[in-house]
C-alpha cells in the first residue's frame, strides 16, 4: 500500500554475472534496516524470469543534484547529512558490508514523516561482503577496481581487493568536501 519503486532486470539483456550481482544487491540491501538506508520491501522473479525488487519510493534529490541547483551547502547542513550517512554505513559495516560507491549521486535527501533533509543511502550494486555467505559466492573480482574514482580511497588503487570501512569513510569525507 505504500508508494514503491521497482527495479527490474531482464535476463535476456544481461549476462549471468550481472543477474547474480543484481540478486546479491537486493539480498544484501534487504538485510539493512537503518532509517537512512533505502528500505527493500520485496524481491524475486516474475513468471518470465525477470528479476525485480520493490523498495521505498524516495521523493527528493541526490546530493549531486542539490549542489548543482543551489551551490555549496551550509556547514551545519553538511554535518547533519554526513552524520546520517555515517550512521547508515556503520550498520552496514557492523555486518561486514562495504558499500564501495559512496558518492553524491548515491545519497538522496527526502522528507520523511514531515522531517526535511533525511538522507538515504542507495545503490548497493558494488557492495563487498567481508565475511561472505558460503551459499552465495563472491562476485567481486579481486583485481578489479570498483567505485567512482573521485570518491575512492587512494589505497584502493594499489589493492582493490581490500576495501574496508575506512574506504567508505574516506568516500564520505570526499562527499562532505563536494557539498561544501
Contact map, one row per residue, 1 for C-alpha under 8 A:
111000000000000000000000000000000000000000000000000000000000000000000000000000000000000000000000000000000000000000000000000000000000000000000000000000000000000000000000000000000000
111100000000000000000000000000000000000000000000000000010000000000000000000000000000000000000000000000000000000000000000000000000000000000000000000000000000000000000000000000000000
111110000000000000000000000000000000000000000000000000011000000000000000000000000000000000000000000000000000000000000000000000000000000000000000000000000000000000000000000000000000
011111000000000000000000000000000000000000000000000001111000000000000000000000000000000000000000000000000000000000000000000000000000000000000000000000000000000000000000000000000000
001111100000000000000000000000000000000000000000000001111100000000000000000000000000000000000000000000000000000000000000000000000000000000000000000000000000000000000000000000000000
000111110000000000000000000000000000000000000000000111100000000000000000000000000000000000000000000000000000000000000000000000000000000000000000000000000000000000000000000000000000
000011111000000000000000000000000000000000000000000111000000000000000000000000000000000000000000000000000000000000000000000000000000000000000000000000000000000000000000000000000000
000001111100000000000000000000000000000000000000011110000000000000000000000000000000000000000000000000000000000000000000000000000000000000000000000000000000000000000000000000000000
000000111110110000100100000000000000000000000000011100000000000000000000000000000000000000000000000000000000000000000000000000000000000000000000000000000000000000000000000000000000
000000011111110000000000000000000000000000000000111000000000000000000000000000000000000000000000000000000000000000000000000000000000000000000000000000000000000000000000000000000000
000000001111111100100000000000000000000000000000111000000000000000000000000000000000000000000000000000000000000000000000000000000000000000000000000000000000000000000000000000000000
000000000111111000000000000000000000000000000000000000000000000000000000000000000000000000000000000000000000000000000000000000000000000000000000000000000000000000000000000000000000
000000001111111000000000000000000000000000000000000000000000000000000000000000000000000000000000000000000000000000000000000000000000000000000000000000000000000000000000000000000000
000000001111111101100000000000000000000000000000000000000000000000000000000000000000000000000000000000000000000000000000000000000000000000000000000000000000000000000000000000000000
000000000011111111100000000000000000000000000000000000000000000000000000000000000000000000000000000000000000000000000000000000000000000000000000000000000000000000000000000000000000
000000000010011111110000000000000000000000000000000000000000000000000000000000000000000000000000000000000000000000000000000000000000000000000000000000000000000000000000000000000000
000000000000001111111000000000000000000000000000000000000000000000000000000000000000000000000000000000000000000000000000000000000000000000100000000000000000000000000000000000000000
000000000000011111111100000000000000000000000000000000000000000000000000000000000000000000000000000000000000000000000000000000000000000000000000000000000000000000000000000000000000
000000001010011111111110000000000000000000000000001000000000000000000000000000000000000000000000000000000000000000000000000000000000000000000000000000000000000000000000000000000000
000000000000000111111111000000000000000000000000000000000000000000000000000000000000000000000000000000000000000000000000000000000000000000100000000000000000000000000000000000000000
000000000000000011111111100000000000000000000000000000000000000000000000000000000000000000000000000000000000000000000000000010000000000000100000000000000000000000000000000000000000
000000001000000001111111110000000000000000000000001000000000000000000000000000000000000000000000000000000000000000000000000010000000000000000000000000000000000000000000000000000000
000000000000000000111111111000000000000000000000001000000000000000000000000000000000000000000000000000000000000000000000000000000000000000000000000000000000000000000000000000000000
000000000000000000011111111100000000000000000000000000000000000000000000000000000000000000000000000000000000000000000000000000000000000000000000000000000000000000000000000000000000
000000000000000000001111111110000000000000000000000000000000000000000000000000000000000000000000000000000000000000000000000111100000000000000000000000000000000000000000000000000000
000000000000000000000111111111000000000100100000000010000000000000000000000000000000000000000000000000000000000000000000000100000000000000000000000000000000000000000000000000000000
000000000000000000000011111111100000000000000000000000000000000000000000000000000000000000000000000000000000000000000000000000000000000000000000000000000000000000000000000000000000
000000000000000000000001111111110000000000000000000000000000000000000000000000000000000000000000000000000000000000000000000100100000000000000000000000000000000000000000000000000000
000000000000000000000000111111110000011100000000000000000000000000000000000000000000000000000000000000000000000000000000000100000000000000000000000000000000000000000000000000000000
000000000000000000000000011111111000001110000000000000000000000000000000000000000000000000000000000000000000000000000000000000000000000000000000000000000000000000000000000000000000
000000000000000000000000001111111000000000000000000000000000000000000000000000000000000000000000000000000000000000000000000000000000000000000000000000000000000000000000000000000000
000000000000000000000000000111111100101000000000000000000000000000000000000000000000000000110000000000000000000000000000000000000000000000000000000000000000000000000000000000000000
000000000000000000000000000001111110101000000000000000000000000000000000000000000000000000000000000000000000000000000000000000000000000000000000000000000000000000000000000000000000
000000000000000000000000000000011111100000000000000000000000000000000000000000000000000100100000000000000000000000000000000000000000000000000000000000000000000000000000000000000000
000000000000000000000000000000001111111000000000000000000000000000000000000000000000000100000000000000000000000000000001000000000000000000000000000000000000000000000000000000000000
000000000000000000000000000000000111110000000000000000000000000000000000000000000001101100000000000000000000000000000111100000000000000000000000000000000000000000000000000000000000
000000000000000000000000000000011111111000000000000000000000000000000000000000000000000100000000000000000000000000000001110000000000000000000000000000000000000000000000000000000000
000000000000000000000000000010000011111100000000000000110000000000000000000000000000000000000000000000000000000000000001110000000000000000000000000000000000000000000000000000000000
000000000000000000000000000011011010111110000000000000110000000000000000000000000000000000000000000000000000000000000000000000000000000000000000000000000000000000000000000000000000
000000000000000000000000010011000000011111100000000011110000000000000000000000000000000000000000000000000000000000000000000000000000000000000000000000000000000000000000000000000000
000000000000000000000000000001000000001111100000000011110000000000000000000000000000000000000000000000000000000000000000000000000000000000000000000000000000000000000000000000000000
000000000000000000000000000000000000000111110000000011100000000000000000000000000000000000000000000000000000000000000000000000000000000000000000000000000000000000000000000000000000
000000000000000000000000010000000000000111111000001111000000000000000000000000000000000000000000000000000000000000000000000000000000000000000000000000000000000000000000000000000000
000000000000000000000000000000000000000001111100001110000000000000000000000000000000000000000000000000000000000000000000000000000000000000000000000000000000000000000000000000000000
000000000000000000000000000000000000000000111111111100000000000000000000000000000000000000000000000000000000000000000000000000000000000000000000000000000000000000000000000000000000
000000000000000000000000000000000000000000011111111100000000000000000000000000000000000000000000000000000000000000000000000000000000000000000000000000000000000000000000000000000000
000000000000000000000000000000000000000000001111110000000000000000000000000000000000000000000000000000000000000000000000000000000000000000000000000000000000000000000000000000000000
000000000000000000000000000000000000000000001111110000000000000000000000000000000000000000000000000000000000000000000000000000000000000000000000000000000000000000000000000000000000
000000000110000000000000000000000000000000001111111000000000000000000000000000000000000000000000000000000000000000000000000000000000000000000000000000000000000000000000000000000000
000000011110000000000000000000000000000000001111111100000000000000000000000000000000000000000000000000000000000000000000000000000000000000000000000000000000000000000000000000000000
000000011110000000100110000000000000000000111100111110000000000000000000000000000000000000000000000000000000000000000000000000000000000000000000000000000000000000000000000000000000
000001111000000000000000000000000000000000111100011111000000000000000000000000000000000000000000000000000000000000000000000000000000000000000000000000000000000000000000000000000000
000001110000000000000000010000000000000111110000001111100000000000000000000000000000000000000000000000000000000000000000000000000000000000000000000000000000000000000000000000000000
000111100000000000000000000000000000000111100000000111110000000000000000000000000000000000000000000000000000000000000000000000000000000000000000000000000000000000000000000000000000
000111000000000000000000000000000000011111000000000011111000000000000000000000000000000000000000000000000000000000000000000000000000000000000000000000000000000000000000000000000000
011110000000000000000000000000000000011110000000000001111100000000000000000000000000000000000000000000000000000000000000000000000000000000000000000000000000000000000000000000000000
001110000000000000000000000000000000000000000000000000111110000000000000000000000000000000000000000000000000000000000000000000000000000000000000000000000000000000000000000000000000
000010000000000000000000000000000000000000000000000000011111000000000000000000000000000000000000000000000001010000000000000000000000000000000000000000000000000000000000000000000000
000000000000000000000000000000000000000000000000000000001111100000000000000000000000000000000000000000000000011000000000000000000000000000000000000000000000000000000000000000000000
000000000000000000000000000000000000000000000000000000000111110000000000000000000000000000000000000000000001111000000000000000000000000000000000000000000000000000000000000000000000
000000000000000000000000000000000000000000000000000000000011111011000000000000000000000000000000000000000001110000000000000000000000000000000000000000000000000000000000000000000000
000000000000000000000000000000000000000000000000000000000001111111000000000000000000000000000000000000011111100000000000000000000000000000000000000000000000000000000000000000000000
000000000000000000000000000000000000000000000000000000000000111111100000000000000000000000000000000000011111100000000000000000000000000000000000000000000000000000000000000000000010
000000000000000000000000000000000000000000000000000000000000011111110000000000000000000000000000000000011000000000000000000000000000000000000000000000000000000000000000000000000000
000000000000000000000000000000000000000000000000000000000000111111111000000000000000000000000000000000001000000000000000000000000000000000000000000000000000000000000000000000000000
000000000000000000000000000000000000000000000000000000000000111111111110000000000000000000000000000000000000000000000000000000000000000000000000000000000000000000000000000000000000
000000000000000000000000000000000000000000000000000000000000001111111111100000000000000000000000000000000000000000000000000000000000000000000000000000000000000000000000000000000010
000000000000000000000000000000000000000000000000000000000000000111111110000000000000000000000000000000000000000000000000000000000000000000000000000000000000000000000000000000000000
000000000000000000000000000000000000000000000000000000000000000011111110000000000000000000000000000000000000000000000000000000000000000000000000000000000000000000000000000000000000
000000000000000000000000000000000000000000000000000000000000000001111111100000000000000000000000000000000000000000000000000000000000000000000000000000000000000000000000000000000000
000000000000000000000000000000000000000000000000000000000000000001111111100000000000000000000000000000000000000000000000000000000000000000000000000000000000000000000000000000000000
000000000000000000000000000000000000000000000000000000000000000000100111110000000000000000000000000000000000000000000000000000000000000000000000000000000000000000000000000000000111
000000000000000000000000000000000000000000000000000000000000000000100111111011000000000000000000000000000000000000000000000000000000000000000000000000000000000000000000000000000011
000000000000000000000000000000000000000000000000000000000000000000000001111111000000000000000000000000000000000000000000000000000000000000000000000000000000000000000000000000000001
000000000000000000000000000000000000000000000000000000000000000000000000111111100000000000000000000000000000000000000000000000000000000000000000000000000000000000000000000000000001
000000000000000000000000000000000000000000000000000000000000000000000000011111110000000000000000000000000000000000000000000000000000000000000000000000000000000000000000000000000000
000000000000000000000000000000000000000000000000000000000000000000000000111111111000000000000000000000000000000000000000000000000000000000000000000000000000000000000000000000000000
000000000000000000000000000000000000000000000000000000000000000000000000111111111100000000000000000000000000000000000000000000000000000000000000000000000000000000000000000000010011
000000000000000000000000000000000000000000000000000000000000000000000000001111111110000000000000000000000000000000000000000000000000000000000000000000000000000000000000000000010000
000000000000000000000000000000000000000000000000000000000000000000000000000111111111000000000000000000000000000000000000000000000000000000000000000000000000000000000000000000000000
000000000000000000000000000000000000000000000000000000000000000000000000000011111111100000000000000000000000000000001110000000000000000000000000000000000000000000000000000000000000
000000000000000000000000000000000000000000000000000000000000000000000000000001111111110000000000000000000000000000000000000000000000000000000000000000000000000000000000000100010000
000000000000000000000000000000000000000000000000000000000000000000000000000000111111111000000000000000000000000000000000000000000000000000000000000000000000000000000000000000000000
000000000000000000000000000000000001000000000000000000000000000000000000000000011111111100000000000000000000000000000110000000000000000000000000000000000000000000000000000000000000
000000000000000000000000000000000001000000000000000000000000000000000000000000001111111110000000000000000000000000000011100000000000000000000000000000000000000000000000000100000000
000000000000000000000000000000000000000000000000000000000000000000000000000000000111111111000000000000000000000000000000000000000000000000000000000000000000000000000000100100000000
000000000000000000000000000000000001000000000000000000000000000000000000000000000011111111100000000000000000000000000000000000000000000000000000000000000000000000000000000000000000
000000000000000000000000000000000111100000000000000000000000000000000000000000000001111111110000000000000000000000000000100000000000000000000000000000000000000000000000000000000000
000000000000000000000000000000000000000000000000000000000000000000000000000000000000111111111000001000000000000000000000000000000000000000000000000000000000000000000001000000000000
000000000000000000000000000000000000000000000000000000000000000000000000000000000000011111111100000000000000000000000000000000000000000000000000000000000000000000000000000000000000
000000000000000000000000000000010100000000000000000000000000000000000000000000000000001111111110000000000000000000000000000000000000000000000000000000000000000000000000000000000000
000000000000000000000000000000010000000000000000000000000000000000000000000000000000000111111111111000000000000000000000000000000000000000000000000000000000000000000000000000000000
000000000000000000000000000000000000000000000000000000000000000000000000000000000000000011111111110000000000000000000000000000000000000000000000000000000000000000001000000000000000
000000000000000000000000000000000000000000000000000000000000000000000000000000000000000001111111100000000000000000000000000000000000000000000000000000000000000000000000000000000000
000000000000000000000000000000000000000000000000000000000000000000000000000000000000000000111111100000000000000000000000000000000000000000000000000000000000000000000000000000000000
000000000000000000000000000000000000000000000000000000000000000000000000000000000000000000011111110000000000000000000000000000001110000000000000000000000000000000000000000000000000
000000000000000000000000000000000000000000000000000000000000000000000000000000000000000000011111111000000000000000000000000000111100000000000000000000000000000000000000000000000000
000000000000000000000000000000000000000000000000000000000000000000000000000000000000000000011001111100000000000000000000000000111100000000000000000000000000000000111001000000000000
000000000000000000000000000000000000000000000000000000000000000000000000000000000000000010010000111111000000000000000000000101110000000000000000000000000000000000000001000000000000
000000000000000000000000000000000000000000000000000000000000000000000000000000000000000000000000011111000000000000000000000001110000000000000000011000010000000000100011000000000000
000000000000000000000000000000000000000000000000000000000000000000000000000000000000000000000000001111100100000000000000000101100000000000000000011100110000000000000001001000000000
000000000000000000000000000000000000000000000000000000000000000000000000000000000000000000000000001111110110000000000000000000000000000000000000000000100000000000000001001100100000
000000000000000000000000000000000000000000000000000000000000000000000000000000000000000000000000000011111110000000000000000000000000000000000000000100100000000000000000001101100000
000000000000000000000000000000000000000000000000000000000000011100000000000000000000000000000000000001111110000000000000000000000000000000000000000000000000000000000000000000100100
000000000000000000000000000000000000000000000000000000000000011110000000000000000000000000000000000000111111000000000000000000000000000000000000000000000000000000000000000000000000
000000000000000000000000000000000000000000000000000000000000011000000000000000000000000000000000000011111111000000000000111000000000000000000000000000000000000000000000000000000000
000000000000000000000000000000000000000000000000000000000000011000000000000000000000000000000000000001111111100000000011110000000000000000000000000000000000000000000000000000000000
000000000000000000000000000000000000000000000000000000000101111000000000000000000000000000000000000000001111110000000011110000000000000000000000000000000000000000000000000000000000
000000000000000000000000000000000000000000000000000000000001111000000000000000000000000000000000000000000011111000011111000000000000000000000000000000000000000000000000000000000000
000000000000000000000000000000000000000000000000000000000111100000000000000000000000000000000000000000000001111100011111000000000000000000000000000000000000000000000000000000000000
000000000000000000000000000000000000000000000000000000000011000000000000000000000000000000000000000000000000111111111100000000000000000000000000000000000000000000000000000000000000
000000000000000000000000000000000000000000000000000000000000000000000000000000000000000000000000000000000000011111110100000000000000000000000000000000000000000000000000000000000000
000000000000000000000000000000000000000000000000000000000000000000000000000000000000000000000000000000000000001111100000000000000000000000000000000000000000000000000000000000000000
000000000000000000000000000000000000000000000000000000000000000000000000000000000000000000000000000000000000001111110000000000000000000000000000000000000000000000000000000000000000
000000000000000000000000000000000000000000000000000000000000000000000000000000000000000000000000000000000000001111111100000000000000000000000000000000000000000000000000000000000000
000000000000000000000000000000000000000000000000000000000000000000000000000000000000000000000000000000000000111101111100000000000000000000000000000000000000000000000000000000000000
000000000000000000000000000000000000000000000000000000000000000000000000000000001000000000000000000000000000111000111110000000000000000000000000000000000000000000000000000000000000
000000000000000000000000000000000001000000000000000000000000000000000000000000001001000000000000000000000000111100111111000000000000000000000000000000000000000000000000000000000000
000000000000000000000000000000000001000000000000000000000000000000000000000000001001100000000000000000000011110000001111100000000000000000000000000000000000000000000000000000000000
000000000000000000000000000000000011110000000000000000000000000000000000000000000000100000000000000000000011110000000111110000000000000000000000000000000000000000000000000000000000
000000000000000000000000000000000001110000000000000000000000000000000000000000000000100100000000000000000111000000000011111000000000000000000000000000000000000000000000000000000000
000000000000000000000000000000000000110000000000000000000000000000000000000000000000000000000000000000000111000000000001111100000000000000000000000000000000000000000000000000000000
000000000000000000000000000000000000000000000000000000000000000000000000000000000000000000000000000000000100000000000000111111000000000000000000000000000000000000000000000000000000
000000000000000000000000110110000000000000000000000000000000000000000000000000000000000000000000001010000000000000000000011111100000000000000000000000000000000000000000000000000000
000000000000000000001100100000000000000000000000000000000000000000000000000000000000000000000000000000000000000000000000001111100000000000000000000000000000000000000000000000000000
000000000000000000000000100000000000000000000000000000000000000000000000000000000000000000000000001110000000000000000000001111110000000000010000011000000000000000000000000000000000
000000000000000000000000100100000000000000000000000000000000000000000000000000000000000000000000111110000000000000000000000111111000000000000000000000000000000000000000000000000000
000000000000000000000000000000000000000000000000000000000000000000000000000000000000000000000000111100000000000000000000000001111100000000010000000000000000000000100000000000000000
000000000000000000000000000000000000000000000000000000000000000000000000000000000000000000000001110000000000000000000000000000111111000001000000000000000000000000000000000000000000
000000000000000000000000000000000000000000000000000000000000000000000000000000000000000000000001110000000000000000000000000000011111000000000000000000000000000000000000000000000000
000000000000000000000000000000000000000000000000000000000000000000000000000000000000000000000001000000000000000000000000000000001111100000000000000000000000000000000000000000000000
000000000000000000000000000000000000000000000000000000000000000000000000000000000000000000000000000000000000000000000000000000001111110111000000000000000000000000000000000000000000
000000000000000000000000000000000000000000000000000000000000000000000000000000000000000000000000000000000000000000000000000000000011111110000000000000000000000000000000000000000000
000000000000000000000000000000000000000000000000000000000000000000000000000000000000000000000000000000000000000000000000000000000001111110000000000000000000000000000000000000000000
000000000000000000000000000000000000000000000000000000000000000000000000000000000000000000000000000000000000000000000000000000000000111110000000000000000000000000000000000000000000
000000000000000000000000000000000000000000000000000000000000000000000000000000000000000000000000000000000000000000000000000000000001111111000000000000000000000000000000000000000000
000000000000000000000000000000000000000000000000000000000000000000000000000000000000000000000000000000000000000000000000000000000001111111100000000000000000000000000000000000000000
000000000000000000000000000000000000000000000000000000000000000000000000000000000000000000000000000000000000000000000000000000001001000111111000000000000000000000000000000000000000
000000000000000010011000000000000000000000000000000000000000000000000000000000000000000000000000000000000000000000000000000000000000000011111000000000000000000000000000000000000000
000000000000000000000000000000000000000000000000000000000000000000000000000000000000000000000000000000000000000000000000000001010000000001111101000000000000000000000000000000000000
000000000000000000000000000000000000000000000000000000000000000000000000000000000000000000000000000000000000000000000000000000000000000001111111000000000000000010000000000000000000
000000000000000000000000000000000000000000000000000000000000000000000000000000000000000000000000000000000000000000000000000000000000000000011111000000000000000110000000000000000000
000000000000000000000000000000000000000000000000000000000000000000000000000000000000000000000000000000000000000000000000000000000000000000001111100000000000001110000000000000000000
000000000000000000000000000000000000000000000000000000000000000000000000000000000000000000000000000000000000000000000000000000000000000000011111110000000000000110000000000000000000
000000000000000000000000000000000000000000000000000000000000000000000000000000000000000000000000000000000000000000000000000000000000000000000011111000000001100110000000000000000000
000000000000000000000000000000000000000000000000000000000000000000000000000000000000000000000000000110000000000000000000000001000000000000000001111100000000000100000000000000000000
000000000000000000000000000000000000000000000000000000000000000000000000000000000000000000000000000110000000000000000000000001000000000000000000111110110000000000000000000000000000
000000000000000000000000000000000000000000000000000000000000000000000000000000000000000000000000000010100000000000000000000000000000000000000000011111110000000000000000000000000000
000000000000000000000000000000000000000000000000000000000000000000000000000000000000000000000000000000000000000000000000000000000000000000000000001111110000000000000000000000000000
000000000000000000000000000000000000000000000000000000000000000000000000000000000000000000000000000000000000000000000000000000000000000000000000000111110000000000000000000001000000
000000000000000000000000000000000000000000000000000000000000000000000000000000000000000000000000000011100000000000000000000000000000000000000000001111111000000000000000011101100000
000000000000000000000000000000000000000000000000000000000000000000000000000000000000000000000000000110000000000000000000000000000000000000000000001111111101000000000010011000000000
000000000000000000000000000000000000000000000000000000000000000000000000000000000000000000000000000000000000000000000000000000000000000000000000000000111111100000000011011000000000
000000000000000000000000000000000000000000000000000000000000000000000000000000000000000000000000000000000000000000000000000000000000000000000000000000011111110000000000000000000000
000000000000000000000000000000000000000000000000000000000000000000000000000000000000000000000000000000000000000000000000000000000000000000000000000000001111111100000000000000000000
000000000000000000000000000000000000000000000000000000000000000000000000000000000000000000000000000000000000000000000000000000000000000000000000100000011111111111100010000000000000
000000000000000000000000000000000000000000000000000000000000000000000000000000000000000000000000000000000000000000000000000000000000000000000000100000001111111100000000000000000000
000000000000000000000000000000000000000000000000000000000000000000000000000000000000000000000000000000000000000000000000000000000000000000000000000000000111111100000000000000000000
000000000000000000000000000000000000000000000000000000000000000000000000000000000000000000000000000000000000000000000000000000000000000000000010000000000011111111000000000000000000
000000000000000000000000000000000000000000000000000000000000000000000000000000000000000000000000000000000000000000000000000000000000000000000111110000000011111111100000000000000000
000000000000000000000000000000000000000000000000000000000000000000000000000000000000000000000000000000000000000000000000000000000000000000001111100000000001001111100000000000000000
000000000000000000000000000000000000000000000000000000000000000000000000000000000000000000000000000000000000000000000000000000000000000000000000000000000001001111110000000000000000
000000000000000000000000000000000000000000000000000000000000000000000000000000000000000000000000010100000000000000000000000000010000000000000000000000000001000111111110000000000000
000000000000000000000000000000000000000000000000000000000000000000000000000000000000000000000000010000000000000000000000000000000000000000000000000000000000000001111111000000000000
000000000000000000000000000000000000000000000000000000000000000000000000000000000000000000001000010000000000000000000000000000000000000000000000000000000000000000111111100000000000
000000000000000000000000000000000000000000000000000000000000000000000000000000000000000000000000000000000000000000000000000000000000000000000000000000000000000000111111110000000000
000000000000000000000000000000000000000000000000000000000000000000000000000000000000000000000000000100000000000000000000000000000000000000000000000000011001000000111111111000000000
000000000000000000000000000000000000000000000000000000000000000000000000000000000000000010000000011111000000000000000000000000000000000000000000000000001000000000011111111100000000
000000000000000000000000000000000000000000000000000000000000000000000000000000000000010000000000000000000000000000000000000000000000000000000000000000000000000000001111111110000000
000000000000000000000000000000000000000000000000000000000000000000000000000000000000000000000000000000000000000000000000000000000000000000000000000000111000000000000111111111000000
000000000000000000000000000000000000000000000000000000000000000000000000000000000000000000000000000011100000000000000000000000000000000000000000000000111000000000000011111111100000
000000000000000000000000000000000000000000000000000000000000000000000000000000000100110000000000000001100000000000000000000000000000000000000000000000100000000000000001111111110000
000000000000000000000000000000000000000000000000000000000000000000000000000000000000000000000000000000000000000000000000000000000000000000000000000000000000000000000000111111111000
000000000000000000000000000000000000000000000000000000000000000000000000000000000000000000000000000000100000000000000000000000000000000000000000000001100000000000000000011111111100
000000000000000000000000000000000000000000000000000000000000000000000000000000000000000000000000000001110000000000000000000000000000000000000000000000100000000000000000001111111110
000000000000000000000000000000000000000000000000000000000000000000000000000001100100000000000000000000000000000000000000000000000000000000000000000000000000000000000000000111111111
000000000000000000000000000000000000000000000000000000000000000000000000000000000000000000000000000000000000000000000000000000000000000000000000000000000000000000000000000011111111
000000000000000000000000000000000000000000000000000000000000000000000001000000000000000000000000000000010000000000000000000000000000000000000000000000000000000000000000000001111111
000000000000000000000000000000000000000000000000000000000000001000100001100001000000000000000000000000000000000000000000000000000000000000000000000000000000000000000000000000111111
000000000000000000000000000000000000000000000000000000000000000000000001111001000000000000000000000000000000000000000000000000000000000000000000000000000000000000000000000000011111
